[in-house]
Structures are given as C-alpha cells and as structure tokens.
Amino acid sequence: MSEKIVAIMQAGKWEDAVFACQSVLQVQPTNGKIHACLGESHFQLGQLAAAAPSFMRAYTLDPTLWRAAVRHAQCLEKLHRYRESMDVVTEWLRLKPGNTDLLGLKEFLETQHESQEHDGWERTRRLGVTIVNAGFNREEAQSVPSQVAAEEQEEPEEPAAVWPSTIKLQQNPGLG
C-alpha cells in the first residue's frame, strides 16, 4: 500500500495522499513510513502544525526514518519553535553527526534571536543550565545573578534593553 501512496505523492496530489495515509493508518497505526508520508503531505500543503506530529510519530515508531526527524525539525523551525527544533537537531546529530541538513539547520537555529512571541532558545538553554545547577547547591544559587551579569559583560553585541542585569531566583523549599 505504501507504494500507491508514494505514487500519489510523486504525482503531487497531496490532498489525496493525506486521505490515503489516514485510511492506511486506521488499519496500521504503527507504520512509521505511512506517518512519514502523511507528514510530508501536510508539509507540502503548508500544514506545518499537522505535519510536525506526524514526522515525530514516524521516527519514534521507526528510528531508521532519520529524514522524518530532519523534516520535523524544519517544521518546528518554520513554526518559530526554535528551542524544540534545536532539541530535535541536537538529538539526531548524535546519530548522524555528518548530516549536512542537520548541520545547516543547527547553524541557522543558533542565529535566531529572542522574539516577543517565543523565547530565544539560546538564552533559555544557557540560563536553564545555570538555574538547574543552582537548585542543587545554594551557594551557586546566590551567585547566579553575578554569573549572568558577567556573561552579559562578555557579550556586548546584545542590546542592554533585552537582557535584565539581574535575575531573582525564588527559593524552592523542595530543593533544600
């Protein structure tokens, strides 16, 4: 059946391919290749929000479908979900370290800045590591604002209005 779906996709009949994939998935819900075809059909139709979970299911069900992981990361990037996209790219670069698609996407994602709608992944990741580490050692927790201030001074290209000079951490009674 997947050959018929591929033929429909090669003909550029994306709506028909979506319908065919959905029909097959009712009978074979664990077929990763069909999930990948469904994701690609949604992707080609510009339905990125529907494509992303299909790609994720594809490579979760069949880890050999690394191209579905690349497409999943591309969907997330186009949806401006940079942090999630970078997580997918980083995970798959461990398995495919020389993959030029993943390396190019990683390079692009590293240049994305924080927006009002979505956090910039680089800031969140850097502070997230500091704050997580700080939760295990109270001395580090008190030094986090000074670490952040030092990092801000090392990076003069970032506008001062975007990055706060101090961060207040609330004590979590469960971590003491």
C-alpha positions as CSV (number, residue, x, y, z in Angstrom):
1,M,0.0,0.0,0.0
2,S,2.9,2.4,0.7
3,E,3.9,2.2,-3.0
4,K,0.5,3.5,-4.0
5,I,0.8,6.4,-1.5
6,V,4.3,7.2,-2.8
7,A,2.9,7.2,-6.4
8,I,0.2,9.6,-5.3
9,M,2.8,11.9,-3.7
10,Q,5.1,11.8,-6.7
11,A,2.1,13.0,-8.8
12,G,1.8,16.0,-6.5
13,K,-1.7,15.0,-5.3
14,W,-1.1,16.0,-1.7
15,E,-4.7,16.1,-0.5
16,D,-5.3,12.6,-2.0
17,A,-2.1,11.4,-0.3
18,V,-3.3,12.7,3.1
19,F,-6.6,10.8,2.7
20,A,-4.8,7.7,1.6
21,C,-2.3,7.9,4.6
22,Q,-5.2,8.4,7.0
23,S,-7.0,5.4,5.6
24,V,-4.0,3.2,5.9
25,L,-3.2,4.4,9.4
26,Q,-6.7,3.3,10.6
27,V,-5.6,-0.2,9.9
28,Q,-1.9,0.1,10.5
29,P,-1.4,2.8,13.2
30,T,2.2,1.8,14.0
31,N,3.5,2.1,10.4
32,G,6.2,4.7,10.7
33,K,6.6,5.1,6.9
34,I,3.0,6.0,6.5
35,H,3.2,8.6,9.2
36,A,6.3,10.0,7.4
37,C,4.2,10.1,4.1
38,L,1.4,11.8,6.0
39,G,3.8,14.3,7.5
40,E,5.3,15.1,4.1
41,S,1.9,15.5,2.5
42,H,0.9,18.0,5.2
43,F,4.3,19.7,4.8
44,Q,3.8,20.2,1.1
45,L,0.3,21.6,1.7
46,G,1.8,24.1,4.1
47,Q,0.0,22.5,7.1
48,L,3.1,22.6,9.3
49,A,1.2,22.2,12.6
50,A,-0.3,18.9,11.3
51,A,3.0,17.8,9.7
52,A,5.2,18.1,12.8
53,P,3.5,15.4,15.0
54,S,3.3,13.0,12.0
55,F,7.0,13.3,11.5
56,M,7.7,12.8,15.2
57,R,5.5,9.6,15.2
58,A,7.3,8.4,12.1
59,Y,10.8,8.4,13.6
60,T,9.6,7.3,17.0
61,L,8.0,4.2,15.5
62,D,10.9,3.6,13.1
63,P,14.2,5.1,14.2
64,T,15.7,4.4,10.7
65,L,13.5,7.2,9.4
66,W,16.0,10.0,10.1
67,R,14.7,12.1,7.2
68,A,11.4,12.4,9.1
69,A,13.4,13.8,12.0
70,V,15.0,16.4,9.7
71,R,11.6,17.4,8.4
72,H,10.2,17.5,12.0
73,A,13.0,20.0,12.9
74,Q,12.3,22.0,9.8
75,C,8.5,22.2,10.6
76,L,9.3,23.4,14.1
77,E,11.7,26.0,12.8
78,K,9.1,27.3,10.3
79,L,6.6,27.4,13.2
80,H,9.2,29.6,15.1
81,R,9.6,26.9,17.8
82,Y,13.3,27.2,17.7
83,R,14.1,25.6,21.0
84,E,12.2,22.4,20.2
85,S,13.7,22.3,16.7
86,M,17.2,22.6,18.2
87,D,16.4,19.8,20.6
88,V,15.5,17.5,17.7
89,V,18.6,18.6,15.7
90,T,20.9,18.0,18.6
91,E,19.4,14.6,19.3
92,W,19.8,13.4,15.7
93,L,23.2,14.9,15.2
94,R,24.4,12.4,17.8
95,L,23.2,9.6,15.5
96,K,24.1,11.3,12.2
97,P,27.0,13.7,13.0
98,G,27.9,14.4,9.4
99,N,24.4,15.1,8.1
100,T,24.6,18.4,6.2
101,D,20.8,19.1,6.5
102,L,21.0,18.8,10.3
103,L,24.3,20.8,10.5
104,G,22.8,23.6,8.3
105,L,19.7,23.7,10.4
106,K,21.7,23.8,13.6
107,E,23.8,26.7,12.2
108,F,20.7,28.6,11.3
109,L,18.9,28.0,14.6
110,E,22.0,29.2,16.5
111,T,21.5,32.7,14.9
112,Q,17.8,33.1,15.9
113,H,17.1,35.8,18.4
114,E,14.6,36.1,21.1
115,S,11.2,37.3,20.0
116,Q,8.2,38.6,21.9
117,E,6.1,35.6,21.0
118,H,8.7,32.8,21.6
119,D,11.8,32.7,23.8
120,G,15.1,32.6,22.0
121,W,16.4,29.1,22.6
122,E,20.0,30.1,23.3
123,R,19.1,32.3,26.2
124,T,16.7,29.9,27.7
125,R,19.2,27.0,27.4
126,R,22.1,29.0,28.9
127,L,20.1,30.2,31.9
128,G,18.3,26.9,32.3
129,V,21.5,25.1,32.8
130,T,22.7,27.7,35.3
131,I,19.4,27.6,37.2
132,V,19.1,23.8,37.3
133,N,22.6,23.6,38.6
134,A,21.9,26.3,41.1
135,G,19.0,24.3,42.5
136,F,21.3,21.7,43.8
137,N,23.7,24.0,45.6
138,R,22.5,27.0,47.5
139,E,25.9,28.8,47.1
140,E,25.6,28.6,43.4
141,A,22.0,29.8,43.6
142,Q,23.1,33.0,45.2
143,S,25.9,33.5,42.6
144,V,23.6,33.1,39.6
145,P,22.9,36.8,39.2
146,S,26.6,37.6,39.2
147,Q,27.3,34.9,36.7
148,V,24.6,36.2,34.4
149,A,25.9,39.8,34.8
150,A,29.4,38.5,33.9
151,E,28.1,36.8,30.8
152,E,26.3,39.9,29.8
153,Q,29.5,41.9,30.0
154,E,31.3,39.3,27.8
155,E,28.6,39.7,25.1
156,P,28.5,43.4,24.3
157,E,26.7,42.9,21.0
158,E,23.4,42.1,22.7
159,P,21.3,45.2,23.4
160,A,21.1,46.0,27.1
161,A,17.3,46.5,27.0
162,V,16.7,42.9,26.0
163,W,18.7,41.2,28.8
164,P,18.0,42.0,32.5
165,S,21.0,42.8,34.6
166,T,19.9,40.6,37.5
167,I,17.7,37.6,37.9
168,K,15.8,36.9,41.1
169,L,15.6,33.2,42.0
170,Q,12.8,32.1,44.3
171,Q,13.9,29.5,46.8
172,N,12.2,26.2,46.2
173,P,11.7,24.5,49.6
174,G,11.8,21.1,48.0
175,L,15.4,21.5,46.9
176,G,17.0,22.2,50.3
